[in-house]
């Protein structure tokens, strides 16, 4: 079982010291889904929600969320992010698939920033469309890929390959 690096030998919480690690190009992709009624998805796609353009607001929220990750997750390092992108697709008539990609040059990964971008974008979709559909469901927030650093490349689904 792997050792949890955020705890000292005596059990105290600590921020991991990344000072001796080499700086490498880091990339992470994550995704999440917002499930809703077909009519709600039509309103969002048609940009007819009274609060405004749900997807563009959610995109901005996702980007800002990635930038605020160290303020939200107690032991995350502050990173100089080079790129954050948030994309939306519609795999069926009731789902918005949110995908975020984050990159940086640094000594620690950007997985938490990608996951935070997705989470924040999904929550913003819910917030902006809740008057039309309080039964929306956020699900499937997960890391898809990460690269860079000592642990190398991770691609969801290729763990056994």
N, C-alpha and C positions, 0 to 999 in steps of 0.2 A: 504494500500500500504506500502511495506517495506521501512524503512528508508535507505538512502544511507550512509554507514558508512565512505566513503572516503571524506566527506565534513563536515566541522565544522558547528556549528549553524549559523555562519555568512557567510557561503558559500565558505570559503577558502578550497582548496584542502589539504588533510592531509593523511599521512600514518596511517592506523589503528594501534592502540596500542594493541598488542597481548600479552604483558608482563604478564598479570594476568590470561591468559588462561592456562589450563592444557595441557601438552604435551601428545598427543595420536598418535597412529599408523594411518597414512593417506595413502589412496590409491585413485588413479583416473585413469580411462580409457577413452580414446577419440578415435574418428575415423574421417577419411576423405577419399575422393575418387579422383582419377585422371582418367578422361575419355579421351580416345584417339582412334586413328584408329587401327583396328586389326593388321595391319602390324607393327605399332609402339610397341604394346604390345608384339608381337612375338620377335622383336629385343631385347626388354628389358629382356624378359624371357630367351631368348637364349644367353644372355650376349654378344650380337653382336653390341652394340652401340659403336661407335668409341672412345668416351670419357672414356669408361671403364664400370665397373660393376655398373649399375645404382642403383640397389636395395641395394647393400652393402654401396655405397656412401650415399644413402638416409637414410639408417639405422643410419650410423654414424652422419649424419647431424641432424637427429631427436634427438639423444642422446645429442649432443652438444647444440642443440636448447633448450632442457629442462633445461640444466645447465645454459644457458644464459638468462633465462626468466626475472630475475630482471633487467637485463641491457636493455631489450626490452620493458617491460611493466612498466611504471613509478612507480606505487605504490605497486608492488609485493615485498614481503619480500624475502630476501636471505634465502634459505633453504639448509640444508645438505641432498641432495638426497641420498637415500640408493640404489635405483634400478630404471633404466629406460630401458624399452624394446620397440622395434619397430618391428612390424610384418607386412607382406604383404600377401595378398591373391588375388585371381583372380575370382571374382564371375561370370564373363562372359568374352567374347573375346575382350571387349573394356574398361575394368575397372580394376584398381589396387585399392584395398581397403587397406588403411594404418591404423593400430591400434597401439596406444601407451599406455603403462601402466607405471605409476610412483608411487613410494612409498617413504615414509619418516616418521620419528618420529618427530613430531613437534607441534607447537601451531597454525599453519594455514595450510590450505589445499594445495594440489598439482594439483588442476584442471588446473590452467594456465600453469603449466609445461607440463602436458599431451597434452593440446591443442596446445601449442607451438611446442612440439615434432612432432605432426602430421602435423602441418602447414609447418614446416621446411622440413620435409621429402617430403611432396607433392611438395613444391617449388623446391626442389633439383631434383626430378624426372622430373619436367618440364624443368628445366635448362639443365639437361644432355641429354634430348631427343628432345629438341626443334628444332634441325636441321632436324629431321625426321618428326616432326609434330607440327607446331606452333599453331594449333587449339586445342591443349589439353585444358581441362577444369578441374579446381580444384573445388570441391563442397562438400557439406555435412559435413563440419568440425563441430563436435559437441561432447559434453560430453556424455559418455555412463553410467558412474558409478562413484560415489565417496563415500568414507566411512571415518569415523573418525571425531572427533570434535563434537561440540555442535549440529550442524544441523543433525547429524546422517547419515544414509545411503540413498543414492539417486541411483536409477536404472531407466534409461530411459525406458519409457513405463509402469512403475508401479506407476506413479504419482497419479492416481485415485484409486489405490488398497488400 
